[in-house]
């Protein structure tokens, strides 16, 4: 029996449909208190004084914390963020003080009794303004902060600079017949996971350590961030992670955790839960990083790309969080899955007095692909080449060199494009059912690398009753990793799927894993599971050989049944381990997989840091219907293909593809955080619209496979690429429908109507302006 | 404090509660039935959906006092001795589950629909489920699940 490749039911399904699955806010602990957070009303102000004395006397209040009580800072790449504001506030909604009380209501009410004296400072709300010589500085001491080795500009708001060149740009542009220069904007988006940021923290006076029950996608990275911030060792910070109610990259740093920890320190021994309200989650957690993107591309008349230069200005918000890596790595996706012999990027991220930003399902790829694929369409129309053919003409294929000379392996880009084009009947036009409606089709593709190098460790143990426990710090965030990892474990060992379980992550017992991010889990943890699983199998067969007195080489195990070659079933794993009775037995094996030493990473000298252990490629083709009287864009159909390597569970892959499209449509047409004077105006789901089931287009998910030499059972990743091609595919379809090119997201009906009006005026003046 | 008596998953409960206590808070904090979730707290997302006298209700918007004398069904009451009911089984079978945070609400919304209308057309299904947001975007498979459950005919 093989489970890999099968549409087995998710192993978390039964718990989730019966209400038994335990998420962060479902945990109630003895003596647990409820925390509430007082937040800054100003985008930028000096914190002159915080008086918490009255709040401390309020009914039910057990502890109050302000920045001066807990003067630590944290940050994944730059230690720039306080747990609670210390001497200044840098965005509206920044935590200033927090209260722990017997009830949530008491905690909320006590916040009103805290007096804060602010001295307003000029705010930097625009990333271009942040670059100005005389711009107010959010972090005047940036150069003194503890940080990684990346480039910054001291005494400025620029917290990240990244540059990359491969090839000869001058020659590349010189050999082009046409140069295209376009500017694009990708907007801020909330992750809007249905479970808001939630954390429960307990301070342990005996060892000055903390235990946290958190919803995060990266237990080890969060533990390290917290331990580093507080100067604690790994045993002093224990994270327990149950089911995570959606992450999409958002649950990567100390959000609710920061206030919970600061409060826990005030009430030794008592757990404190901090659960963000939806409004707090929308306006004061973390969002997708907005980006201004300029692309300059050289093209020959036949459509061959000769060079592309990409310039990114990232609007990073008040703290660097985990966004530094986006500014460094995200621009790679601006070159698309295309052969471009000469490439260059220049990327800067700036501090602004706004909500912090960070990873968002694609780590910069959604922004970069928006620019890349919009411009590809512009180029195609200008050259009068079919947008599909332009992409195929330049498309990367197995064996091609990537932007750093690394030889591409295990990709099947072409098939993803061809299949979506065929599914949408590319080249044909459906007639709209009414004169005010226009229909159009658009296509877009994308490429993403994965964080490299990273590693995963797993420990597998088999209990005496044959049950298999896989210990790996890969929380189930919804993407189905627990199921696909179990399928791989069952096959590698040779046991029934029902025997396998992945317990909730506890950093005290689980071995190290990189984050459940970068679509890396199936590949990296899967590789470690395959190694450890094969070792368990070897040991089980060796043990069986000893107990049965047979040469282990003659034994095989499938679905937990041990067979002797030429003889037949001899024992099963459960009975084998059961023979040890009360003496006891645990069959244990561990393994580590790291991409660090792979020969696949070889690249041109000096460009090795760009290498990736695998590439994900996805393409989408959409059909839209535009109402030219209202400007409303409706997505009718989306064909979405992803090159997944090999589908461990096709249903799980479809969930990611379909979910990515739903998110992509929602991001593109409905979602926008509107801001006035540094204050987000729409902190609710009434005003920050998510796609509902009523907005669902017809989605055709298409799984494309390829052969990756190091992938476990052939599987790569799929979580991120699913969402990136949707926005440009919609914009390209809009252009196809009515000849209007939107370059700044989101595509709102107001924007479309304005563009229609502007086009009318231009045409009335006889000015034959192509809108691109 | 006021006195309330209501039935939750066929069990009668009597309690002294604050007049401003919501049904959601009562279910989660007094009865430890945590299947209904709070995601917005103001009736915008539907993750707290439960059935009151068979009708879908956002339990964050209903005071427990208003549930006095009524029958409440939560996701925990749907399975029979741990055996998933038809709708739950259909969600499992079709893969209509991702992070699972909205799943209890989706399942209950589908259950209420099929009880009232055993053969809904696609637009009726969409309308009945439109009040529950799913950020994972499990909508296509949720539609499959409702179709699969309806086809079993047990709600006829």
Interface residues (C-beta under 8 A of the other chain):
Chain A: X7 X9 X10 X12 X13 X14 X15 X16 X17 X18 X19 X20 X21 X22 X23 X25 X26 X28 X191 X192 X193 X194 X195 X196 X243 X244 X245 X246 X248 X277 X278 X476 X477 X478 X479 X480 X651 X652 X654 X655 X658 X659 X660 X661 X662 X663 X684 X685 X686 X690 X691 X692 X693 X694 X696 X699
Chain B: X28 X29 X32 X33 X34 X35 X36 X37 X38 X39 X40 X41 X42 X44 X45 X47 X74 X75 X76 X78 X79 X82 X84 X88 X91 X92 X93 X95 X97 X98 X99 X100 X101 X102 X103 X104 X107 X126 X127 X129 X130 X131 X132 X133 X134 X135 X136 X137 X138 X139 X140 X141 X142 X143
